[in-house]
Amino acid sequence: MNKTTFLERFKNQIEDFEKGESIEMKTEFRKLKYWDSLTALMVISMIDDDYNISINGDDLNTLNTIQELFDFIISNQQPK
């Protein structure tokens, strides 16, 4: 998994995201104008489907940036 791919997958979960808008790894995702409970569920589902990592709302609430979310996934991946 690399940051560029993860960031693109994250952006794809945001329904009203417009190309050209700036979202970076340091972005505080809950401060995005389009962040809501549906988007949170879509991100949780994407993480489960794409990375086979279970994350719940409480876990998500402890994280602030997309980088922290990425680090959470990395730290919870099982070695191959």
PyMOL Python script that loads the backbone (N, CA, C, O; Angstrom):
from pymol import cmd

cmd.read_pdbstr("""\
ATOM      1  N   MET A   1       0.853  -1.173   0.000  1.00  0.00           N
ATOM      2  CA  MET A   1       0.000   0.000   0.000  1.00  0.00           C
ATOM      3  C   MET A   1       0.897   1.233   0.000  1.00  0.00           C
ATOM      4  O   MET A   1       1.879   1.305   0.739  1.00  0.00           O
ATOM      5  N   ASN A   2       0.548   2.184  -0.827  1.00  0.00           N
ATOM      6  CA  ASN A   2       1.299   3.437  -0.811  1.00  0.00           C
ATOM      7  C   ASN A   2       0.341   4.604  -0.568  1.00  0.00           C
ATOM      8  O   ASN A   2      -0.872   4.475  -0.731  1.00  0.00           O
ATOM      9  N   LYS A   3       0.902   5.722  -0.184  1.00  0.00           N
ATOM     10  CA  LYS A   3       0.094   6.885   0.198  1.00  0.00           C
ATOM     11  C   LYS A   3      -0.724   7.443  -0.960  1.00  0.00           C
ATOM     12  O   LYS A   3      -1.866   7.859  -0.765  1.00  0.00           O
ATOM     13  N   THR A   4      -0.160   7.456  -2.148  1.00  0.00           N
ATOM     14  CA  THR A   4      -0.868   8.009  -3.305  1.00  0.00           C
ATOM     15  C   THR A   4      -2.129   7.206  -3.595  1.00  0.00           C
ATOM     16  O   THR A   4      -3.199   7.778  -3.805  1.00  0.00           O
ATOM     17  N   THR A   5      -2.008   5.892  -3.607  1.00  0.00           N
ATOM     18  CA  THR A   5      -3.166   5.025  -3.851  1.00  0.00           C
ATOM     19  C   THR A   5      -4.200   5.185  -2.754  1.00  0.00           C
ATOM     20  O   THR A   5      -5.396   5.291  -3.029  1.00  0.00           O
ATOM     21  N   PHE A   6      -3.739   5.204  -1.509  1.00  0.00           N
ATOM     22  CA  PHE A   6      -4.670   5.354  -0.390  1.00  0.00           C
ATOM     23  C   PHE A   6      -5.425   6.683  -0.482  1.00  0.00           C
ATOM     24  O   PHE A   6      -6.638   6.725  -0.278  1.00  0.00           O
ATOM     25  N   LEU A   7      -4.717   7.752  -0.785  1.00  0.00           N
ATOM     26  CA  LEU A   7      -5.343   9.058  -0.871  1.00  0.00           C
ATOM     27  C   LEU A   7      -6.394   9.084  -1.987  1.00  0.00           C
ATOM     28  O   LEU A   7      -7.463   9.668  -1.810  1.00  0.00           O
ATOM     29  N   GLU A   8      -6.104   8.464  -3.119  1.00  0.00           N
ATOM     30  CA  GLU A   8      -7.078   8.389  -4.213  1.00  0.00           C
ATOM     31  C   GLU A   8      -8.306   7.590  -3.793  1.00  0.00           C
ATOM     32  O   GLU A   8      -9.435   7.980  -4.092  1.00  0.00           O
ATOM     33  N   ARG A   9      -8.093   6.486  -3.111  1.00  0.00           N
ATOM     34  CA  ARG A   9      -9.229   5.680  -2.643  1.00  0.00           C
ATOM     35  C   ARG A   9     -10.062   6.455  -1.631  1.00  0.00           C
ATOM     36  O   ARG A   9     -11.291   6.386  -1.642  1.00  0.00           O
ATOM     37  N   PHE A  10      -9.379   7.197  -0.752  1.00  0.00           N
ATOM     38  CA  PHE A  10     -10.092   8.023   0.216  1.00  0.00           C
ATOM     39  C   PHE A  10     -10.958   9.057  -0.510  1.00  0.00           C
ATOM     40  O   PHE A  10     -12.134   9.218  -0.187  1.00  0.00           O
ATOM     41  N   LYS A  11     -10.381   9.752  -1.483  1.00  0.00           N
ATOM     42  CA  LYS A  11     -11.122  10.765  -2.245  1.00  0.00           C
ATOM     43  C   LYS A  11     -12.341  10.160  -2.945  1.00  0.00           C
ATOM     44  O   LYS A  11     -13.385  10.805  -3.043  1.00  0.00           O
ATOM     45  N   ASN A  12     -12.211   8.936  -3.427  1.00  0.00           N
ATOM     46  CA  ASN A  12     -13.313   8.277  -4.128  1.00  0.00           C
ATOM     47  C   ASN A  12     -14.503   8.003  -3.220  1.00  0.00           C
ATOM     48  O   ASN A  12     -15.607   7.767  -3.711  1.00  0.00           O
ATOM     49  N   GLN A  13     -14.301   8.029  -1.908  1.00  0.00           N
ATOM     50  CA  GLN A  13     -15.393   7.776  -0.969  1.00  0.00           C
ATOM     51  C   GLN A  13     -16.213   9.033  -0.701  1.00  0.00           C
ATOM     52  O   GLN A  13     -17.300   8.959  -0.129  1.00  0.00           O
ATOM     53  N   ILE A  14     -15.696  10.179  -1.112  1.00  0.00           N
ATOM     54  CA  ILE A  14     -16.368  11.448  -0.850  1.00  0.00           C
ATOM     55  C   ILE A  14     -17.274  11.771  -2.026  1.00  0.00           C
ATOM     56  O   ILE A  14     -16.804  12.024  -3.136  1.00  0.00           O
ATOM     57  N   GLU A  15     -18.550  11.761  -1.777  1.00  0.00           N
ATOM     58  CA  GLU A  15     -19.545  11.888  -2.843  1.00  0.00           C
ATOM     59  C   GLU A  15     -19.429  13.192  -3.624  1.00  0.00           C
ATOM     60  O   GLU A  15     -19.527  13.171  -4.851  1.00  0.00           O
ATOM     61  N   ASP A  16     -19.225  14.315  -2.962  1.00  0.00           N
ATOM     62  CA  ASP A  16     -19.228  15.612  -3.639  1.00  0.00           C
ATOM     63  C   ASP A  16     -17.831  16.155  -3.909  1.00  0.00           C
ATOM     64  O   ASP A  16     -17.674  17.335  -4.224  1.00  0.00           O
ATOM     65  N   PHE A  17     -16.822  15.309  -3.789  1.00  0.00           N
ATOM     66  CA  PHE A  17     -15.453  15.760  -4.025  1.00  0.00           C
ATOM     67  C   PHE A  17     -15.291  16.145  -5.486  1.00  0.00           C
ATOM     68  O   PHE A  17     -15.687  15.403  -6.385  1.00  0.00           O
ATOM     69  N   GLU A  18     -14.713  17.297  -5.708  1.00  0.00           N
ATOM     70  CA  GLU A  18     -14.507  17.780  -7.071  1.00  0.00           C
ATOM     71  C   GLU A  18     -13.026  17.715  -7.416  1.00  0.00           C
ATOM     72  O   GLU A  18     -12.174  18.096  -6.613  1.00  0.00           O
ATOM     73  N   LYS A  19     -12.730  17.233  -8.608  1.00  0.00           N
ATOM     74  CA  LYS A  19     -11.338  17.197  -9.048  1.00  0.00           C
ATOM     75  C   LYS A  19     -10.755  18.592  -8.966  1.00  0.00           C
ATOM     76  O   LYS A  19     -11.421  19.584  -9.262  1.00  0.00           O
ATOM     77  N   GLY A  20      -9.508  18.646  -8.560  1.00  0.00           N
ATOM     78  CA  GLY A  20      -8.851  19.932  -8.416  1.00  0.00           C
ATOM     79  C   GLY A  20      -8.870  20.455  -6.994  1.00  0.00           C
ATOM     80  O   GLY A  20      -8.082  21.332  -6.641  1.00  0.00           O
ATOM     81  N   GLU A  21      -9.777  19.915  -6.167  1.00  0.00           N
ATOM     82  CA  GLU A  21      -9.773  20.313  -4.769  1.00  0.00           C
ATOM     83  C   GLU A  21      -8.582  19.653  -4.086  1.00  0.00           C
ATOM     84  O   GLU A  21      -8.157  18.559  -4.459  1.00  0.00           O
ATOM     85  N   SER A  22      -8.063  20.330  -3.096  1.00  0.00           N
ATOM     86  CA  SER A  22      -6.864  19.850  -2.435  1.00  0.00           C
ATOM     87  C   SER A  22      -7.197  19.055  -1.171  1.00  0.00           C
ATOM     88  O   SER A  22      -7.754  19.578  -0.206  1.00  0.00           O
ATOM     89  N   ILE A  23      -6.841  17.793  -1.216  1.00  0.00           N
ATOM     90  CA  ILE A  23      -6.868  16.941  -0.024  1.00  0.00           C
ATOM     91  C   ILE A  23      -5.510  16.266   0.016  1.00  0.00           C
ATOM     92  O   ILE A  23      -5.084  15.629  -0.948  1.00  0.00           O
ATOM     93  N   GLU A  24      -4.843  16.415   1.144  1.00  0.00           N
ATOM     94  CA  GLU A  24      -3.505  15.862   1.310  1.00  0.00           C
ATOM     95  C   GLU A  24      -3.483  14.946   2.516  1.00  0.00           C
ATOM     96  O   GLU A  24      -4.460  14.858   3.260  1.00  0.00           O
ATOM     97  N   MET A  25      -2.377  14.272   2.706  1.00  0.00           N
ATOM     98  CA  MET A  25      -2.248  13.369   3.843  1.00  0.00           C
ATOM     99  C   MET A  25      -2.394  14.115   5.171  1.00  0.00           C
ATOM    100  O   MET A  25      -2.842  13.529   6.157  1.00  0.00           O
ATOM    101  N   LYS A  26      -2.027  15.385   5.212  1.00  0.00           N
ATOM    102  CA  LYS A  26      -2.121  16.163   6.449  1.00  0.00           C
ATOM    103  C   LYS A  26      -3.515  16.763   6.677  1.00  0.00           C
ATOM    104  O   LYS A  26      -3.758  17.401   7.702  1.00  0.00           O
ATOM    105  N   THR A  27      -4.427  16.558   5.721  1.00  0.00           N
ATOM    106  CA  THR A  27      -5.785  17.094   5.839  1.00  0.00           C
ATOM    107  C   THR A  27      -6.514  16.451   7.018  1.00  0.00           C
ATOM    108  O   THR A  27      -6.480  15.233   7.196  1.00  0.00           O
ATOM    109  N   GLU A  28      -7.170  17.286   7.815  1.00  0.00           N
ATOM    110  CA  GLU A  28      -8.017  16.794   8.903  1.00  0.00           C
ATOM    111  C   GLU A  28      -9.374  16.451   8.289  1.00  0.00           C
ATOM    112  O   GLU A  28     -10.190  17.329   8.006  1.00  0.00           O
ATOM    113  N   PHE A  29      -9.590  15.153   8.095  1.00  0.00           N
ATOM    114  CA  PHE A  29     -10.732  14.716   7.284  1.00  0.00           C
ATOM    115  C   PHE A  29     -12.082  15.087   7.868  1.00  0.00           C
ATOM    116  O   PHE A  29     -13.018  15.338   7.109  1.00  0.00           O
ATOM    117  N   ARG A  30     -12.219  15.133   9.184  1.00  0.00           N
ATOM    118  CA  ARG A  30     -13.519  15.481   9.765  1.00  0.00           C
ATOM    119  C   ARG A  30     -13.847  16.964   9.579  1.00  0.00           C
ATOM    120  O   ARG A  30     -14.991  17.367   9.791  1.00  0.00           O
ATOM    121  N   LYS A  31     -12.872  17.778   9.189  1.00  0.00           N
ATOM    122  CA  LYS A  31     -13.110  19.203   8.932  1.00  0.00           C
ATOM    123  C   LYS A  31     -13.476  19.476   7.472  1.00  0.00           C
ATOM    124  O   LYS A  31     -13.760  20.617   7.107  1.00  0.00           O
ATOM    125  N   LEU A  32     -13.470  18.438   6.642  1.00  0.00           N
ATOM    126  CA  LEU A  32     -13.866  18.608   5.244  1.00  0.00           C
ATOM    127  C   LEU A  32     -15.339  18.989   5.177  1.00  0.00           C
ATOM    128  O   LEU A  32     -16.150  18.489   5.957  1.00  0.00           O
ATOM    129  N   LYS A  33     -15.682  19.867   4.255  1.00  0.00           N
ATOM    130  CA  LYS A  33     -17.071  20.336   4.161  1.00  0.00           C
ATOM    131  C   LYS A  33     -18.038  19.215   3.834  1.00  0.00           C
ATOM    132  O   LYS A  33     -19.229  19.328   4.125  1.00  0.00           O
ATOM    133  N   TYR A  34     -17.554  18.137   3.236  1.00  0.00           N
ATOM    134  CA  TYR A  34     -18.443  17.038   2.859  1.00  0.00           C
ATOM    135  C   TYR A  34     -18.361  15.860   3.809  1.00  0.00           C
ATOM    136  O   TYR A  34     -18.925  14.806   3.514  1.00  0.00           O
ATOM    137  N   TRP A  35     -17.678  15.995   4.939  1.00  0.00           N
ATOM    138  CA  TRP A  35     -17.572  14.876   5.887  1.00  0.00           C
ATOM    139  C   TRP A  35     -18.873  14.774   6.662  1.00  0.00           C
ATOM    140  O   TRP A  35     -19.323  15.742   7.276  1.00  0.00           O
ATOM    141  N   ASP A  36     -19.472  13.591   6.628  1.00  0.00           N
ATOM    142  CA  ASP A  36     -20.670  13.310   7.405  1.00  0.00           C
ATOM    143  C   ASP A  36     -20.673  11.837   7.769  1.00  0.00           C
ATOM    144  O   ASP A  36     -19.724  11.118   7.456  1.00  0.00           O
ATOM    145  N   SER A  37     -21.724  11.384   8.424  1.00  0.00           N
ATOM    146  CA  SER A  37     -21.767   9.997   8.894  1.00  0.00           C
ATOM    147  C   SER A  37     -21.769   9.005   7.732  1.00  0.00           C
ATOM    148  O   SER A  37     -21.196   7.922   7.852  1.00  0.00           O
ATOM    149  N   LEU A  38     -22.397   9.350   6.620  1.00  0.00           N
ATOM    150  CA  LEU A  38     -22.412   8.463   5.459  1.00  0.00           C
ATOM    151  C   LEU A  38     -20.999   8.318   4.883  1.00  0.00           C
ATOM    152  O   LEU A  38     -20.577   7.215   4.533  1.00  0.00           O
ATOM    153  N   THR A  39     -20.279   9.424   4.787  1.00  0.00           N
ATOM    154  CA  THR A  39     -18.903   9.373   4.291  1.00  0.00           C
ATOM    155  C   THR A  39     -18.038   8.542   5.231  1.00  0.00           C
ATOM    156  O   THR A  39     -17.197   7.767   4.776  1.00  0.00           O
ATOM    157  N   ALA A  40     -18.238   8.697   6.532  1.00  0.00           N
ATOM    158  CA  ALA A  40     -17.483   7.902   7.509  1.00  0.00           C
ATOM    159  C   ALA A  40     -17.732   6.409   7.281  1.00  0.00           C
ATOM    160  O   ALA A  40     -16.794   5.611   7.298  1.00  0.00           O
ATOM    161  N   LEU A  41     -18.983   6.038   7.069  1.00  0.00           N
ATOM    162  CA  LEU A  41     -19.309   4.630   6.818  1.00  0.00           C
ATOM    163  C   LEU A  41     -18.679   4.137   5.524  1.00  0.00           C
ATOM    164  O   LEU A  41     -18.230   2.993   5.446  1.00  0.00           O
ATOM    165  N   MET A  42     -18.644   4.982   4.523  1.00  0.00           N
ATOM    166  CA  MET A  42     -18.041   4.593   3.245  1.00  0.00           C
ATOM    167  C   MET A  42     -16.530   4.402   3.401  1.00  0.00           C
ATOM    168  O   MET A  42     -15.959   3.485   2.810  1.00  0.00           O
ATOM    169  N   VAL A  43     -15.886   5.253   4.186  1.00  0.00           N
ATOM    170  CA  VAL A  43     -14.448   5.111   4.433  1.00  0.00           C
ATOM    171  C   VAL A  43     -14.185   3.837   5.232  1.00  0.00           C
ATOM    172  O   VAL A  43     -13.248   3.100   4.926  1.00  0.00           O
ATOM    173  N   ILE A  44     -14.994   3.572   6.243  1.00  0.00           N
ATOM    174  CA  ILE A  44     -14.853   2.339   7.041  1.00  0.00           C
ATOM    175  C   ILE A  44     -14.995   1.120   6.130  1.00  0.00           C
ATOM    176  O   ILE A  44     -14.212   0.175   6.230  1.00  0.00           O
ATOM    177  N   SER A  45     -15.985   1.141   5.248  1.00  0.00           N
ATOM    178  CA  SER A  45     -16.213   0.030   4.326  1.00  0.00           C
ATOM    179  C   SER A  45     -15.042  -0.136   3.356  1.00  0.00           C
ATOM    180  O   SER A  45     -14.621  -1.260   3.081  1.00  0.00           O
ATOM    181  N   MET A  46     -14.514   0.975   2.839  1.00  0.00           N
ATOM    182  CA  MET A  46     -13.378   0.930   1.919  1.00  0.00           C
ATOM    183  C   MET A  46     -12.164   0.300   2.602  1.00  0.00           C
ATOM    184  O   MET A  46     -11.465  -0.517   2.003  1.00  0.00           O
ATOM    185  N   ILE A  47     -11.920   0.678   3.842  1.00  0.00           N
ATOM    186  CA  ILE A  47     -10.777   0.133   4.579  1.00  0.00           C
ATOM    187  C   ILE A  47     -10.947  -1.365   4.794  1.00  0.00           C
ATOM    188  O   ILE A  47      -9.992  -2.131   4.660  1.00  0.00           O
ATOM    189  N   ASP A  48     -12.156  -1.775   5.127  1.00  0.00           N
ATOM    190  CA  ASP A  48     -12.426  -3.198   5.314  1.00  0.00           C
ATOM    191  C   ASP A  48     -12.276  -3.963   4.003  1.00  0.00           C
ATOM    192  O   ASP A  48     -11.626  -5.007   3.966  1.00  0.00           O
ATOM    193  N   ASP A  49     -12.873  -3.453   2.932  1.00  0.00           N
ATOM    194  CA  ASP A  49     -12.841  -4.139   1.637  1.00  0.00           C
ATOM    195  C   ASP A  49     -11.456  -4.147   0.995  1.00  0.00           C
ATOM    196  O   ASP A  49     -11.000  -5.183   0.512  1.00  0.00           O
ATOM    197  N   ASP A  50     -10.790  -3.000   0.990  1.00  0.00           N
ATOM    198  CA  ASP A  50      -9.529  -2.874   0.267  1.00  0.00           C
ATOM    199  C   ASP A  50      -8.310  -3.332   1.056  1.00  0.00           C
ATOM    200  O   ASP A  50      -7.323  -3.786   0.479  1.00  0.00           O
ATOM    201  N   TYR A  51      -8.385  -3.210   2.387  1.00  0.00           N
ATOM    202  CA  TYR A  51      -7.200  -3.499   3.204  1.00  0.00           C
ATOM    203  C   TYR A  51      -7.427  -4.599   4.235  1.00  0.00           C
ATOM    204  O   TYR A  51      -6.508  -4.972   4.964  1.00  0.00           O
ATOM    205  N   ASN A  52      -8.666  -5.122   4.296  1.00  0.00           N
ATOM    206  CA  ASN A  52      -9.009  -6.194   5.222  1.00  0.00           C
ATOM    207  C   ASN A  52      -8.691  -5.820   6.670  1.00  0.00           C
ATOM    208  O   ASN A  52      -8.211  -6.641   7.453  1.00  0.00           O
ATOM    209  N   ILE A  53      -8.973  -4.556   7.004  1.00  0.00           N
ATOM    210  CA  ILE A  53      -8.757  -4.034   8.349  1.00  0.00           C
ATOM    211  C   ILE A  53     -10.112  -3.592   8.888  1.00  0.00           C
ATOM    212  O   ILE A  53     -10.848  -2.856   8.230  1.00  0.00           O
ATOM    213  N   SER A  54     -10.430  -4.055  10.095  1.00  0.00           N
ATOM    214  CA  SER A  54     -11.672  -3.620  10.738  1.00  0.00           C
ATOM    215  C   SER A  54     -11.405  -2.339  11.510  1.00  0.00           C
ATOM    216  O   SER A  54     -10.491  -2.270  12.332  1.00  0.00           O
ATOM    217  N   ILE A  55     -12.202  -1.345  11.239  1.00  0.00           N
ATOM    218  CA  ILE A  55     -12.129  -0.079  11.963  1.00  0.00           C
ATOM    219  C   ILE A  55     -13.558   0.323  12.274  1.00  0.00           C
ATOM    220  O   ILE A  55     -14.444   0.182  11.432  1.00  0.00           O
ATOM    221  N   ASN A  56     -13.786   0.823  13.476  1.00  0.00           N
ATOM    222  CA  ASN A  56     -15.142   1.233  13.832  1.00  0.00           C
ATOM    223  C   ASN A  56     -15.176   2.743  14.058  1.00  0.00           C
ATOM    224  O   ASN A  56     -14.148   3.416  13.978  1.00  0.00           O
ATOM    225  N   GLY A  57     -16.346   3.253  14.336  1.00  0.00           N
ATOM    226  CA  GLY A  57     -16.518   4.690  14.521  1.00  0.00           C
ATOM    227  C   GLY A  57     -15.672   5.242  15.658  1.00  0.00           C
ATOM    228  O   GLY A  57     -15.140   6.348  15.562  1.00  0.00           O
ATOM    229  N   ASP A  58     -15.549   4.465  16.742  1.00  0.00           N
ATOM    230  CA  ASP A  58     -14.722   4.920  17.861  1.00  0.00           C
ATOM    231  C   ASP A  58     -13.262   5.049  17.448  1.00  0.00           C
ATOM    232  O   ASP A  58     -12.589   6.014  17.810  1.00  0.00           O
ATOM    233  N   ASP A  59     -12.771   4.061  16.683  1.00  0.00           N
ATOM    234  CA  ASP A  59     -11.393   4.139  16.177  1.00  0.00           C
ATOM    235  C   ASP A  59     -11.233   5.382  15.305  1.00  0.00           C
ATOM    236  O   ASP A  59     -10.269   6.135  15.445  1.00  0.00           O
ATOM    237  N   LEU A  60     -12.181   5.581  14.412  1.00  0.00           N
ATOM    238  CA  LEU A  60     -12.124   6.708  13.477  1.00  0.00           C
ATOM    239  C   LEU A  60     -12.118   8.041  14.227  1.00  0.00           C
ATOM    240  O   LEU A  60     -11.448   8.988  13.816  1.00  0.00           O
ATOM    241  N   ASN A  61     -12.862   8.106  15.317  1.00  0.00           N
ATOM    242  CA  ASN A  61     -12.943   9.346  16.090  1.00  0.00           C
ATOM    243  C   ASN A  61     -11.643   9.683  16.822  1.00  0.00           C
ATOM    244  O   ASN A  61     -11.463  10.822  17.252  1.00  0.00           O
ATOM    245  N   THR A  62     -10.749   8.729  16.968  1.00  0.00           N
ATOM    246  CA  THR A  62      -9.464   9.003  17.627  1.00  0.00           C
ATOM    247  C   THR A  62      -8.429   9.543  16.644  1.00  0.00           C
ATOM    248  O   THR A  62      -7.357   9.996  17.047  1.00  0.00           O
ATOM    249  N   LEU A  63      -8.755   9.493  15.358  1.00  0.00           N
ATOM    250  CA  LEU A  63      -7.828   9.910  14.313  1.00  0.00           C
ATOM    251  C   LEU A  63      -8.241  11.275  13.777  1.00  0.00           C
ATOM    252  O   LEU A  63      -9.428  11.598  13.722  1.00  0.00           O
ATOM    253  N   ASN A  64      -7.252  12.072  13.382  1.00  0.00           N
ATOM    254  CA  ASN A  64      -7.553  13.421  12.899  1.00  0.00           C
ATOM    255  C   ASN A  64      -7.239  13.621  11.429  1.00  0.00           C
ATOM    256  O   ASN A  64      -8.028  14.223  10.701  1.00  0.00           O
ATOM    257  N   THR A  65      -6.105  13.127  10.993  1.00  0.00           N
ATOM    258  CA  THR A  65      -5.672  13.387   9.619  1.00  0.00           C
ATOM    259  C   THR A  65      -5.746  12.109   8.781  1.00  0.00           C
ATOM    260  O   THR A  65      -5.850  11.001   9.308  1.00  0.00           O
ATOM    261  N   ILE A  66      -5.691  12.294   7.489  1.00  0.00           N
ATOM    262  CA  ILE A  66      -5.653  11.150   6.581  1.00  0.00           C
ATOM    263  C   ILE A  66      -4.375  10.354   6.825  1.00  0.00           C
ATOM    264  O   ILE A  66      -4.384   9.128   6.715  1.00  0.00           O
ATOM    265  N   GLN A  67      -3.284  11.029   7.152  1.00  0.00           N
ATOM    266  CA  GLN A  67      -2.026  10.346   7.477  1.00  0.00           C
ATOM    267  C   GLN A  67      -2.207   9.435   8.694  1.00  0.00           C
ATOM    268  O   GLN A  67      -1.719   8.305   8.693  1.00  0.00           O
ATOM    269  N   GLU A  68      -2.894   9.906   9.718  1.00  0.00           N
ATOM    270  CA  GLU A  68      -3.140   9.079  10.898  1.00  0.00           C
ATOM    271  C   GLU A  68      -3.992   7.862  10.546  1.00  0.00           C
ATOM    272  O   GLU A  68      -3.775   6.778  11.087  1.00  0.00           O
ATOM    273  N   LEU A  69      -4.942   8.030   9.659  1.00  0.00           N
ATOM    274  CA  LEU A  69      -5.765   6.921   9.199  1.00  0.00           C
ATOM    275  C   LEU A  69      -4.902   5.908   8.441  1.00  0.00           C
ATOM    276  O   LEU A  69      -5.021   4.702   8.654  1.00  0.00           O
ATOM    277  N   PHE A  70      -4.044   6.401   7.568  1.00  0.00           N
ATOM    278  CA  PHE A  70      -3.107   5.559   6.831  1.00  0.00           C
ATOM    279  C   PHE A  70      -2.208   4.789   7.806  1.00  0.00           C
ATOM    280  O   PHE A  70      -2.008   3.584   7.648  1.00  0.00           O
ATOM    281  N   ASP A  71      -1.672   5.480   8.805  1.00  0.00           N
ATOM    282  CA  ASP A  71      -0.802   4.841   9.803  1.00  0.00           C
ATOM    283  C   ASP A  71      -1.551   3.777  10.602  1.00  0.00           C
ATOM    284  O   ASP A  71      -0.983   2.741  10.945  1.00  0.00           O
ATOM    285  N   PHE A  72      -2.833   4.036  10.899  1.00  0.00           N
ATOM    286  CA  PHE A  72      -3.659   3.055  11.603  1.00  0.00           C
ATOM    287  C   PHE A  72      -3.751   1.761  10.793  1.00  0.00           C
ATOM    288  O   PHE A  72      -3.607   0.666  11.335  1.00  0.00           O
ATOM    289  N   ILE A  73      -3.991   1.902   9.504  1.00  0.00           N
ATOM    290  CA  ILE A  73      -4.088   0.729   8.639  1.00  0.00           C
ATOM    291  C   ILE A  73      -2.767  -0.024   8.602  1.00  0.00           C
ATOM    292  O   ILE A  73      -2.739  -1.245   8.755  1.00  0.00           O
ATOM    293  N   ILE A  74      -1.679   0.700   8.400  1.00  0.00           N
ATOM    294  CA  ILE A  74      -0.352   0.068   8.359  1.00  0.00           C
ATOM    295  C   ILE A  74      -0.071  -0.696   9.655  1.00  0.00           C
ATOM    296  O   ILE A  74       0.414  -1.827   9.621  1.00  0.00           O
ATOM    297  N   SER A  75      -0.374  -0.080  10.783  1.00  0.00           N
ATOM    298  CA  SER A  75      -0.064  -0.711  12.072  1.00  0.00           C
ATOM    299  C   SER A  75      -0.958  -1.911  12.384  1.00  0.00           C
ATOM    300  O   SER A  75      -0.625  -2.730  13.241  1.00  0.00           O
ATOM    301  N   ASN A  76      -2.092  -2.014  11.689  1.00  0.00           N
ATOM    302  CA  ASN A  76      -3.020  -3.116  11.941  1.00  0.00           C
ATOM    303  C   ASN A  76      -3.000  -4.197  10.860  1.00  0.00           C
ATOM    304  O   ASN A  76      -3.745  -5.173  10.950  1.00  0.00           O
ATOM    305  N   GLN A  77      -2.170  -4.036   9.857  1.00  0.00           N
ATOM    306  CA  GLN A  77      -2.050  -5.066   8.829  1.00  0.00           C
ATOM    307  C   GLN A  77      -1.282  -6.252   9.371  1.00  0.00           C
ATOM    308  O   GLN A  77      -0.311  -6.108  10.114  1.00  0.00           O
ATOM    309  N   GLN A  78      -1.734  -7.408   8.985  1.00  0.00           N
ATOM    310  CA  GLN A  78      -1.045  -8.643   9.354  1.00  0.00           C
ATOM    311  C   GLN A  78       0.121  -8.861   8.399  1.00  0.00           C
ATOM    312  O   GLN A  78      -0.011  -8.650   7.194  1.00  0.00           O
ATOM    313  N   PRO A  79       1.267  -9.285   8.938  1.00  0.00           N
ATOM    314  CA  PRO A  79       2.400  -9.578   8.042  1.00  0.00           C
ATOM    315  C   PRO A  79       2.043 -10.697   7.088  1.00  0.00           C
ATOM    316  O   PRO A  79       1.329 -11.634   7.446  1.00  0.00           O
ATOM    317  N   LYS A  80       2.548 -10.590   5.865  1.00  0.00           N
ATOM    318  CA  LYS A  80       2.249 -11.621   4.853  1.00  0.00           C
ATOM    319  C   LYS A  80       3.217 -12.765   4.979  1.00  0.00           C
ATOM    320  O   LYS A  80       3.133 -13.731   4.220  1.00  0.00           O
TER     321      LYS A  80
END
""", "prot")
cmd.dss("prot")
cmd.show_as("cartoon", "prot")
cmd.util.cbc("prot")
cmd.orient("prot")
